[in-house]
Amino acid sequence: MYSKKEALEIKKDFWTAFAAVYPRKWLLYDTKIKDVTFKFYVDNKKAQVLLDIEPKEEEKRKIYYEKIESLKSILLEEYLPEAIFERNFYLENGKIISRIWVEKLGVSLNNKNTWGEIFKFFSDEMAQFELFFYEYEEYIKDLETNT
C-alpha cells in the first residue's frame, strides 16, 4: 500500500510519461458542448477512455445521449467495437450521468510494466473516439435535430 504522497507521485509520473510518449493535444474538454467531455481514467485494475454526458438539465443529457446512441451501430462497427453504453451511470457521489466508454482490464497505474500497454490503449481508443466525434459533431451539437 502506498502513502497518499507516494500515490500522488506515481500518478504524476504516469501522466508525465504518457504526455512524453504521446505529445499531442487531445479533444477532452474542448468538445464545444457544455458538459460533454472525453476523459482518460486509470486505476489499479483497469484503464478507460470515457465520453461523459452530464448537463445539469436532464432533458439535454437525454437528447445528447440519444443522439449518440442513434449512431451506436456506426460507432461499434467503424470505430470502437467494444464500446459500452450506459444511459444512467451513477457516479460515486450519487450524480447520474450518461457515459459511453471502452476499457482495458488487467492493467494497473501502480504497475509500471503495464504503462506502455495503457498508453497505447489510451492513444488508440481516444483517437477513434475523436474521429467519430469530429465526423458527427454537427449532428450531435444540434439540439434542434432530434433522433
N, C-alpha and C positions, 0 to 999 in steps of 0.2 A: 504494500500500500504506500502511496506517495503522499507527502505532505501537500498542503494547499499550494505552497510556494513551488515545490517540485512539479506538481501537476500543471501549474501555470507556465513554468519554464518549458515543459515538454510541448504544451500546446503552442507556445510562441515559436519554438524550434520547428515544429511541424509546419505551421503556416509560412514561416520564413523559407523553409526548404521547398515547399510547394511553389511559392512565388518565384523562387530561383530556377526551378525546373520548368515551370510553365509561366514565363513572364508576360502575361497578356492581360488586357482589361476584359473582365467577364461582365456580362449583362447585369446580373444580380438585381440590385435595387433600381436600376435605370430603365425599367420597362415602360415608363411614361404612363403607367396605370397606377393610380394611388392604391397602395396596399396589395399589390400583386407583385411578388418578388421571387427571384430564384435564390436558392441558398445551397451551400455545401454544409454537410454535417458529418461528423465522425466521433465515435466514442470507442469503448474498448471491445465492442462486439461487431460493429458494422460501420459502413460509410454510406451516405445517402446524398443524392442530388435531388433537391426539392423545388417544387413550384407551389408556393403558398398563396392562397387567395383569401385575404382577410379584411375586406372592407367592413367598417363598423355597421353599415347598413346591410341588413340581412338580404334584402332584395338584390342589391348589387352583387353580393357574394354569390347568390344563387344564379344570377344571369351570367357572370363571368365563368363560373364553374360549368354551367350548362353549355355555354359556347364552346369551351374547350372539350367538354365531354362529347359534343356533337362531332368533333374532329377525332374522336378516340381511335377509330379504325385506321385513320391516316397516321396518327402518332404511333400506334402499335406496329403497323405494317411497314412504315417507311423510316421511322426514327428510333423509337425506343420500345422494342417488343416486350420488354419486361416491366413496363410502366404500371404502377398501381394507382388506381383512382379511389379517392375517399371523399364523398360529398360532405360528410360531417366528421371531421377529425378533431378529437378532443386533445387539447394541449394540457400539459401538467397543471397549469393554473386554472383549468376548467373552461377556458375560452374555446369556442367552436370555430374552426376554420375549414376551408376546403383545401385538400392537398393532393397533388399528383407527384409521384416520386419513383425513383429507381434506387435499388440498394444492393450493396455487396456485403455479404456476411463473411465471417471468419477472418476479419482484419481488425487491427487494433491501433488506436492512437498511441498506446504505450509500447507497441512492438515496432521498433524502427525497421525491422526486417520486412514489414508489410507496407511501409510508407510508399515505396515505388509503385506497388500494386494499387494503393489508394489514389495516388497522384494520377496514374494512367486512367483509372476508373473515373475520377472527377473530370479530367480533361475530356475524355471521350464522350461521356454521358452529358456533360454540360454543353459541349459543342453541339450535340444532336438536339438537345432541348432548345438551344438558342436558334439553330437553323429552323426548327419547327415554328418557334415563336415569331421569328422575322418573316417567315413565309405567310403566316396567318394573322399577323399583328393587327392589320386594319380591321379585319372581321372581329377579332377578339375585343378590340378597343371600342368599337361602335356599339354603344348601348341601345341604339335605335333599331338595329338589325337583330331580330330575335332568331332563335334557333328553329 
